[in-house]
Amino acid sequence: MIVPKTKNTYCPKCKKYTTHKVKVSTSKIKPGRTLAWGTRRHARKLSGVHGKVKGKAKVRKQGIRNKVMLECTVCAKKHEQVISGRMKKKAELAR
């Protein structure tokens, strides 16, 4: 999905329609929190403190949403916008 480099859309800070710079912010990989309780417990099990580690459960994958980061050219306020529902093709900027 090709997205233009600039887009005329509503700015919540200016409270009117202005031109925005577009940046693709769709990403699949989000690292987990290293200090979360489950992550620390899993690391303890891997180091051999307890018995066998349970594997990850098989889940049906759900497509992620295509998002773009919009930056207002007037006030420089940034906000995110979903440009389509569930992703079939990843968004990319027009050349």
Phi, psi and omega in degrees: 000120183266130183244138178292157182288332176234151182216137177268109184212174185285134176253122182292336180278313179287337183061038175201171179279123179224169177281142181233143170279139185251135175225131181286126182239020178285125176215143181268320189272119175235112182293145179285167178284127184288334180263009178291151186300315181294323179294318179293320178296318180296319179296322178297317180295320179295328181283352174101016181288322182235196184286205185293144179274133177286136180287173179287143179287143178284123179236152177284124184287138179248134181297143179275163183271143176283120181237149173232146176264123181254133177240120182293135180281343181274306186251356179063021176281135180255139172210156185262151179218135175275123185265341174210172180289235178288141190285131168251314174237136182291143180289142175218150182284147176291147181279000000 
